[in-house]
Structures are given as C-alpha cells and as structure tokens.
Amino acid sequence: MAISIAILDCDLVLHGRGHKTLDRFEIETVSDEFLLTTFGFPREFIYYLVELLKDDLLRRTQRSRAISPDVQVLAALGFYTTGSFQSKMGDAIGISQASMSRCVSNVTKALIEKAPEFIGFTRDEASSQQSKEEFFRTAGIPNVMGVVDCAHIAIKAPNSDDPSYVNKKGFHSINCQLVCDARGLLLSAETHWPGSLTDRAVFKQSGLSKLYEEKDNVDGWLLGDNRYPLKKWLMTPVQSPESPTDYRFNLAHSATHEIVDRTFRAIQTRFRCMDGSGLDAWTFERTEATDQSEEDIDPTDTVDPDALIVRQKLIQEHFS
C-alpha cells in the first residue's frame, strides 16, 4: 500500500538559480559492495527493477530537470531498506530530501501497478502441485494452497481525530493480510485495512474471502489460525483438542502456518520502513486503544457443519 506522503517542494530553495546543484549519481561508477550495503540489493536486481519501472517513472517525471529512473529506484530502495528520508541518503545519490520523497512516492506507485504481475493465485497446475508437495513435506498436511495471516504496520496518524487506524495495542497502523506459498512467495496481499480492524474483520471483508466463497470447487485449502473462521477451503486448528489425533493435527498446522509468520519477519527485516524502529516516516505513536476483543469473535458467526466434516476427515485420514 502506498501511504500518502505530504511533500514540500523545496528544490528551488536548494537548487535554484545561483546555487550549486548536487552531482547526480551514476550507478556504473560505484562498486557492487556499495550498492548492496547502501541500498540492500545487488546490482543485477537494481538493473532489473529500473528496466521494469522505467516507462512508468519517465511518464511521472516530465520535467526539464527530471531525475533518471535509476536514481529514483535507488532513492526508493534507500528508504525501503533504512526507513529514512535523511538528507545523507539524498546526498549519496545527488538529490534533495524533497526530491527523494517524490522518488519514493513515484516508485511505490509504479510497483503497486506492477504487483498483479507477481502476486496472485493464477499459477499453472504444475507450480500449484509443487507448492502443495512442499507444504506437505513441512508437516504432513495435504493439499495446502497457502497460509494466511495479518500483521500491523505502524504509521503516523493520518488524522489526529480519526481513531479508525488505532489498533488494540494503542498505536496507529494498517492491518495487512498476506497469503504465501511454501517458499514464502506472496499469493495475495491486502494492505489497505485500518488498524482498528481485527484479523477476522479484515478477512470477512477481504477480496480473498470473496474469491473463495464464489468458487464452486476448491482443490485444497488455506491454513489460518484461530482468529479466522473455519471454512471448507480454510482449515483452522481444533479449538479444544481432545484426542491425540487432534493434537497431532494442531502441531502440524502450527508448523505449516509458521511459514507466513517467517515471511512477515523476513519482509520487516529487509524493509526497515515497515518495522517502526525509530524511523522518520513510520513511527509507533501511543494513544488510547479502541475497545476490541482479542479474538474478535462475532456473535452472529456460526460454525459451518460442512467445514467441520472436511476438517475431521482430514484429521482422521492423515493424523490418526
């Protein structure tokens, strides 16, 4: 999700007539080690990203002093990996802090437009089957298509009078729902939900839920934790396990579901703009939390008896 960034255009103040401009960065003049340590990615990937986004970035910068696509991409990667708009990053690539902010906005918008080409369930049968086999080798649950979970990403308050982004821990956030495959590759990403919505509320309103509810036949299931409702296509742990088979299933479910948690951690480790640790643009702002229960149980929810049968059959056939 692209968070709107208020940008003060001070280029004319910093680089107007009579002022010396910063030397523009040329990627070919620096070492591979410099690129990796400063921007977090190897040269080959940076070149790939520039080529992928070049046309979109050129359309967004129809100016006489337009910043080149490669500098825009480096500015964005610098922010993504450090979480900072500090002037030293802009100085390293020869642009002002305000220009760096614009570059981050432009590249983020371009990436969002390209995202459907890389994130989605539209895979060929061979790839889908391979992912199921990889999930099965993790802990023995068959026909797993993906694992789903939510995570809160801290943001600055969009509006000091708007409580919708205040989560139960008391800081402003967006609640992001991800689905990934056995390798941690994203199959679905919904990143526009206000932090006051709990995981179950996000799921019930999500495009993911609509997608699978409208399917007549689903060849497999997703795995979600107990904050999600049990569906024929969404297996959750047994809430109150009573038998050894229930416990074995829950252990296998936990081990498999851990893949999406590792994916979240890997994303937040690589992209420090998302971890909330002393960043310029993303901060934990403590405020009074909205009233919401831990599990967000909706009293109108009813357990799907067909889903219970599907889960029980799965347990009996593979964990008894």
Secondary structure as UniProt FT lines:
FT   HELIX           11..15
FT   TURN            17..18
FT   HELIX           27..29
FT   HELIX           32..39
FT   HELIX           43..60
FT   TURN            64..65
FT   HELIX           69..82
FT   HELIX           87..93
FT   HELIX           97..114
FT   HELIX           115..117
FT   HELIX           125..139
FT   STRAND          144..154
FT   TURN            160..161
FT   HELIX           163..165
FT   TURN            168..169
FT   STRAND          172..180
FT   TURN            182..183
FT   STRAND          186..194
FT   TURN            195..196
FT   HELIX           199..205
FT   HELIX           207..213
FT   STRAND          221..223
FT   TURN            226..227
FT   TURN            232..233
FT   STRAND          234..235
FT   HELIX           244..270
FT   HELIX           272..274
FT   TURN            299..300
FT   HELIX           305..319
//
